[in-house]
Every structure is written in structure tokens, then in C-alpha cells.
Amino acid sequence: MDTAELEKRVTVCEDLEAIKQLKARYCAVCDDNHNTDNITKLFVDDGIWEGAGLGVHQGHQAIRALFKSFQERISFSQHNVMNPIIEVNGDQAKGTWYLLGPFTFRKGNRAVWL
């Protein structure tokens, strides 16, 4: 293996770890009462948050509003994410994780596993 190939492989490994750390920071923000101040620090100015059944929210203002709505509906959450499958292709990546987490919704103080 030549130096260029080794550097490329190291870069991919570093990128994978950075993505895992970003996901962990995202989960921590969610579990900190869906912190509206800190969530925008994880997204670029025109970043997109998209979730099945929850729509597409683009930009800091829209993402902050979404997290405010989470605060109003959710009194407790613990995001346990696992089994990441991350594909890095140059300066782009795609990742999927499984989520298993206890949540408590304010309405009726209803506790559920998601």
C-alpha cells in the first residue's frame, strides 16, 4: 500500500469517527430537553432536519422551532443509537442508526419506548 492510499484510508476512518461524534452530540442535545440553543450549533446555516412523519425543516430558525415543539411535547427522552452503517464518499456521507429510547410525553404523562 502506498502513502496516498494509506492517507485516504486514514481520512475515511477519521471521517467515520467525526460522524459518530456528531451523532452522539446530537443525541445529547435531544436528551438535554431538546436544547434549542445548542441544536443549531450542530447544523450549518441552511442545514436540513428531516424526519419521517415530522417533515423537512431547513435553516436554524426552522430547526429551533421544531425543537421548541419537541420541548412542549416531550418531558423526557433518552436517545440510544446503535449499529451505525456509514458510507463515506469523498466529502459526502450517508449514515443510518437504530434508535431505542424511553420517552415521556407531557400529554397524559405517557411513557413509551421508541
C-alpha positions as CSV (number, residue, x, y, z in Angstrom):
1,M,0.0,0.0,0.0
2,D,1.4,3.4,-1.0
3,T,1.3,6.5,1.1
4,A,-1.5,8.1,-0.8
5,E,-3.7,5.1,-0.3
6,L,-2.9,4.9,3.4
7,E,-3.7,8.7,3.8
8,K,-7.0,8.1,2.0
9,R,-7.9,5.2,4.4
10,V,-6.9,7.2,7.5
11,T,-9.1,10.1,6.3
12,V,-12.1,7.8,5.9
13,C,-11.5,6.5,9.4
14,E,-11.3,10.0,10.8
15,D,-14.4,11.0,8.9
16,L,-16.3,8.0,10.3
17,E,-15.4,8.9,13.8
18,A,-16.3,12.5,13.3
19,I,-19.7,11.5,12.1
20,K,-20.2,9.2,15.1
21,Q,-19.2,12.0,17.5
22,L,-21.6,14.4,15.7
23,K,-24.5,11.9,16.1
24,A,-23.6,11.5,19.8
25,R,-23.6,15.3,20.3
26,Y,-27.0,15.4,18.6
27,C,-28.4,12.8,20.9
28,A,-27.0,14.7,23.9
29,V,-28.8,17.9,22.8
30,C,-32.0,16.0,22.3
31,D,-31.7,14.5,25.8
32,D,-31.0,17.9,27.2
33,N,-34.7,18.9,26.9
34,H,-34.2,19.3,23.1
35,N,-32.0,22.3,23.8
36,T,-33.0,25.0,21.3
37,D,-29.8,26.9,21.7
38,N,-27.4,24.0,21.2
39,I,-29.2,22.3,18.3
40,T,-28.3,25.0,15.8
41,K,-24.6,24.6,16.7
42,L,-24.8,21.1,15.0
43,F,-26.2,22.4,11.7
44,V,-24.8,24.7,9.1
45,D,-26.9,27.9,8.5
46,D,-29.0,26.2,5.8
47,G,-28.9,22.7,7.2
48,I,-31.8,20.4,6.9
49,W,-33.5,18.3,9.7
50,E,-35.8,15.7,8.1
51,G,-37.8,13.0,9.8
52,A,-40.5,10.6,8.7
53,G,-43.8,12.0,9.7
54,L,-42.2,15.1,11.0
55,G,-41.4,16.9,7.8
56,V,-38.5,18.9,6.5
57,H,-37.1,21.8,8.5
58,Q,-34.4,23.9,6.9
59,G,-32.2,26.6,8.5
60,H,-31.5,27.5,12.1
61,Q,-34.9,29.2,12.7
62,A,-36.9,26.3,11.4
63,I,-34.8,23.7,13.3
64,R,-35.0,25.8,16.5
65,A,-38.8,26.0,16.1
66,L,-39.0,22.2,15.6
67,F,-37.0,21.6,18.8
68,K,-39.2,24.1,20.7
69,S,-42.2,22.0,19.7
70,F,-40.4,18.9,21.0
71,Q,-39.8,20.6,24.3
72,E,-43.5,21.3,24.5
73,R,-44.5,17.7,23.8
74,I,-41.7,15.7,25.4
75,S,-40.7,15.8,29.1
76,F,-38.1,13.1,29.0
77,S,-36.1,11.4,26.3
78,Q,-33.0,9.1,26.1
79,H,-31.7,8.6,22.6
80,N,-29.8,5.3,22.5
81,V,-28.5,4.9,19.0
82,M,-26.6,1.8,17.8
83,N,-25.4,-0.2,14.8
84,P,-24.3,2.7,12.6
85,I,-23.9,2.0,8.9
86,I,-22.0,4.9,7.5
87,E,-20.8,5.2,3.9
88,V,-18.2,7.9,3.2
89,N,-17.7,9.0,-0.4
90,G,-15.2,11.9,-0.6
91,D,-16.8,14.9,1.2
92,Q,-20.2,13.3,1.4
93,A,-21.5,10.6,3.7
94,K,-24.8,8.8,4.4
95,G,-25.5,7.1,7.7
96,T,-28.2,5.1,9.4
97,W,-28.6,4.1,13.0
98,Y,-31.2,2.2,15.0
99,L,-32.9,4.1,17.9
100,L,-34.2,2.5,21.1
101,G,-35.2,5.0,23.7
102,P,-37.6,5.7,26.5
103,F,-39.7,8.8,26.1
104,T,-42.3,10.5,28.2
105,F,-44.8,12.7,26.5
106,R,-46.3,15.6,28.5
107,K,-49.8,14.9,27.4
108,G,-51.1,12.3,29.9
109,N,-47.6,11.8,31.3
110,R,-47.4,8.9,28.8
111,A,-44.2,6.8,28.8
112,V,-43.3,4.9,25.7
113,W,-40.4,3.2,24.1
114,L,-39.5,4.4,20.6
